[in-house]
Amino acid sequence: MNTYFLPAYFKQTQMSGLIGKKIGMTSVYNADGQALACTVIETGPCVVTQVRSVEKDGYTAVQLGYGDKKEKHSNKPEMGHFKKAGTTPKRKLVEFKEFEQELALGTTLTVADVFAETDFVDVVGTAKGRGFQGVVKRHGFGGVGGQTHGQHNRGRHPGSIGACSFPSRVFKGLRMAGRMGGNRVKVQNLRVLRVLPEQNLLVVSGSIPGAKNSYVIIEK
């Protein structure tokens, strides 16, 4: 969406997101006393490790780094990249394109610099890998029904997959058993319930993809 045609109060004034780590789920109470399921994310601090420009790269973006790692686990090109930014080696690097702030190399961004309570965010993560699963768990099939007409142990099977003599083949994309999970997932429009800058924590409503301690991208 082009922000130039939006009213001033809709335009973004800061970075479009940060990198974080999923801590786990809990619940908080709102003003009406209702318990709201929520997820706690350790968000930042993130360091600007590269600033891309139209003149040099063909587009504008800011690369952020999150999570320290040992120098022995970084190769020489990576060490030169982080040394230029004046920071230690980082585990996770992500580019954010939609921003208006002018940021310099080495600038540190915290959760309070980007997010505020009542904001709505999108969270991107890698879903838990669940291995090879059948059609009931993978696609929500109901199975073949009751144990009738002499069938045996087929309650969770997919049933017929062919189409008789025409077209005499199985169409591509047919929902069948296979590997489940381990893919990139984005959950949209999660409300920010709490911002705890002292602990670098962000509390959002609902659940987000990924296992505990997995990296996530929080987009504003």
Secondary structure, 3 states (H helix, E strand, C coil): CCHHHCCHHHCCCCCCEEEEEEEEEEEEECCCCCEEEEEEEEECCEEEEEEECHHHHCCCEEEEEEEECCHHHCCHHHHHHHHHHCCCCEEEEEEECCCCCCCCCCCEECHHHHCCCCCEEEEEEECCCCEEECHHHHHCCCCCCCCCCCCCCCCCCCCCCCCCCCCCCCCCCCCCCEEECCCEEEEEEEEEEEEECCCCEEEEECCCCCCCCCEEEEEC
